[in-house]
């Protein structure tokens, strides 16, 4: 199941670039949009996008900033005139031979291929057996399911290994990547137009894997078998001991190979804060493993540890079916909850009184009225006297008659 896109927005990196080119801070932009600074960070990192009128206002503001920036004036004019946008690097192709998904599975870094946004929406370029270098690639009209399957097969191997280094758990890594791709299929129109679809999925997978609620799951309370190699085991244990934010920053910068601004945008932090996290993470790794002080050696060792694990993932149709099943489940749950709420409201309206009934006031003592006298129970003396009077004769010679003397 997919949702229709709203007002088109620039990619997350372009949003941040336009704001910085206009010398606006995130707090200033948040004041102009009427939102919080954290919301602006999520918009610029690509985790969330505004909706409704706020999306239209945000798009209009970014359009104004793009018109004011000389470097962005030409792309904006091309978009308004309907010209073909310039090619942008996105990860889409499923190739054979060098650079194939099987080869990319042994590395943490995903190779990129320059494709235009229109080519990515319609499908990957057609590949001839002997392509002409001067010939322009012709897009093949792929269905959304075929484009999703191509992206899944290409990006899943590296993403599962990255998530394994992030969590140290094989099953959690597989589940996080599958859940991220399910979310991507639910938002496929947005993901298909993103300049970095793999980065979109990676951010969702990392958030799911590092969620604090994972520690409460019974399956995650028991440790998993460590790597067989002692060096890999020491490296993984040292990496897991880092704070989650430092661990994620180190993996994105030294493992995946993002630059500092991209790492800051994906982790929703400022560039100085990201640099401090990276330095602290490198220092902690070097204190435990001095041979990893060189970033190049650290990158190579992270790739080796991830490649030594045999991590599997479900097939693309299974992920798509699971996403659609989950969407149907939550839709039905929302409908059932709404129906129950309507039924409860109708029952309350049916059984509620139709007119006002004043409450009964409490009793009050009335003065001046004597209390009602009523015979009470006789005491023991009174009962004995009554019995004595009943036993004696009322007349006869035995009874004395009083007389005057």
Long-range contacts (C-beta under 8 A, 24 or more apart in sequence): 1-186, 1-323, 1-324, 1-327, 1-328, 2-144, 2-185, 2-186, 2-187, 2-188, 2-189, 3-186, 3-187, 3-189, 4-189, 5-189, 5-190, 5-193, 6-51, 6-52, 6-55, 6-56, 7-55, 7-56, 7-59, 8-59, 8-193, 9-49, 9-55, 9-58, 9-59, 9-62, 10-62, 10-66, 11-46, 11-194, 11-195, 11-196, 12-43, 12-44, 12-45, 12-46, 12-265, 13-195, 13-196, 13-262, 13-265, 14-62, 14-195, 15-43, 15-44, 15-62, 16-44, 16-261, 16-265, 18-62, 18-65, 18-66, 18-69, 18-72, 19-44, 19-65, 21-65, 21-69, 21-71, 21-72, 22-65, 22-68, 22-69, 24-65, 29-61, 32-61, 33-57, 33-58, 33-61, 38-268, 41-268, 41-269, 42-268, 44-265, 45-203, 45-265, 45-266, 45-267, 45-268, 46-194, 46-199, 46-200, 46-203, 46-265, 46-266, 47-203, 47-204, 47-207, 47-268, 49-190, 84-116, 84-118, 85-116, 85-117, 85-118, 86-116, 87-114, 87-115, 87-116, 87-119, 88-114, 88-115, 88-116, 88-117, 88-195, 89-113, 89-114, 89-115, 89-195, 89-196, 90-115, 90-120, 90-194, 90-195, 90-196, 90-197, 91-151, 91-154, 91-155, 91-196, 91-197, 91-198, 92-120, 92-124, 92-147, 92-150, 92-151, 92-154, 92-197, 93-124, 93-150, 93-154, 94-124, 94-150, 94-153, 94-154, 95-127, 101-153, 101-154, 101-157, 102-157, 104-154, 104-157, 104-158, 105-157, 105-158, 105-161, 105-307, 106-303, 106-307, 107-158, 107-303, 107-307, 108-158, 108-161, 108-162, 108-165, 108-255, 108-256, 108-257, 108-299, 108-302, 108-303, 108-306, 109-158, 109-256, 109-257, 109-303, 110-154, 110-155, 110-158, 110-198, 110-256, 117-193, 117-195, 120-147, 120-192, 120-193, 120-197, 121-192, 121-193, 123-147, 124-150, 144-188, 144-192, 145-320, 147-192, 148-181, 148-184, 148-185, 148-188, 148-316, 148-320, 149-316, 149-317, 149-320, 151-184, 151-197, 151-198, 151-201, 152-181, 152-316, 152-319, 153-316, 154-198, 155-197, 155-198, 155-201, 156-181, 156-313, 157-311, 157-313, 159-198, 159-201, 159-202, 159-205, 160-311, 160-313, 161-306, 161-307, 161-309, 161-311, 162-202, 162-251, 162-255, 162-256, 162-306, 163-205, 163-206, 163-209, 164-306, 164-309, 164-311, 165-236, 165-239, 165-251, 165-255, 165-302, 165-305, 165-306, 166-206, 166-209, 166-210, 166-247, 166-248, 166-251, 167-209, 167-210, 167-240, 168-224, 168-236, 168-237, 168-239, 168-240, 169-220, 169-224, 170-224, 170-309, 170-311, 171-219, 171-224, 172-209, 172-214, 172-220, 173-209, 173-311, 174-311, 174-312, 174-313, 174-314, 175-208, 176-205, 176-206, 176-208, 176-209, 177-201, 177-205, 177-313, 178-313, 178-314, 178-319, 178-322, 179-204, 179-205, 179-208, 180-204, 180-205, 180-208, 181-319, 181-323, 182-319, 182-320, 182-322, 182-323, 182-326, 183-323, 185-319, 185-320, 185-323, 185-324, 186-323, 186-327, 199-262, 199-266, 202-256, 202-266, 203-266, 206-248, 210-244, 210-248, 227-305, 227-308, 227-309, 228-308, 229-308, 232-304, 232-305, 232-308, 234-288, 234-289, 235-289, 235-292, 235-301, 235-302, 235-305, 236-305, 238-284, 238-285, 238-288, 238-289, 239-285, 241-284, 242-281, 242-284, 242-285, 245-269, 245-277, 246-277, 246-278, 246-280, 246-281, 246-284, 247-281, 249-274, 249-277, 249-278, 249-281, 250-277, 250-278, 250-281, 250-282, 250-285, 251-302, 253-278, 254-278, 254-282, 254-295, 254-298, 254-299, 254-302, 255-299, 255-302, 255-303, 257-299
